[in-house]
Each structure stands twice: as structure tokens, then as C-alpha cells.
């Protein structure tokens, strides 16, 4: 009788450990996915900042071009 109860407890503990390991694995996957998402968000922000800077430079170059054309016409 004692062995049957002990076996039942061991089986229950094994079931709980497997369940816990499953939960931990899912949480690790979710964390990894979230970290990858953060990396992409950071990269997008970086590209947006680069785009704004390039746009600003292009507008400045265009304004200089317009000034040179006006100076030539006069």
C-alpha cells in the first residue's frame, strides 16, 4: 500500500514538472518573440530618423539649387 501511494505521488510530481516545463518553455518563446519585436521597432525608429535627416538634407540642397538658378537668371 505504501508503494502504491508513493508511486502515485511520484507520478503526480512528474506530471506537475512536465506541465511546469511546458509553461516555462512557452514563456521563454513569448519573451524571445517580444525581444525580436523590440529589435525591429528599434530598427524602424532608426530608419525613420535616417529618412528625416536625408529628407532635410535633400530640401536644403534643393533650396541651394533654386538660389543658384535665380542668381543665374538675374
C-alpha positions, 0 to 999 in steps of 0.5 A: 500500500505504501508503494502504491501511494508513493508511486502515485505521488511520484507520478503526480510530481512528474506530471506537475514538472512536465506541465511546469516545463511546458509553461516555462518553455512557452514563456521563454518563446513569448519573451524571445518573440517580444525581444525580436519585436523590440529589435525591429521597432528599434530598427524602424525608429532608426530608419525613420530618423535616417529618412528625416535627416536625408529628407532635410538634407535633400530640401536644403540642397534643393533650396541651394539649387533654386538660389543658384538658378535665380542668381543665374537668371538675374 
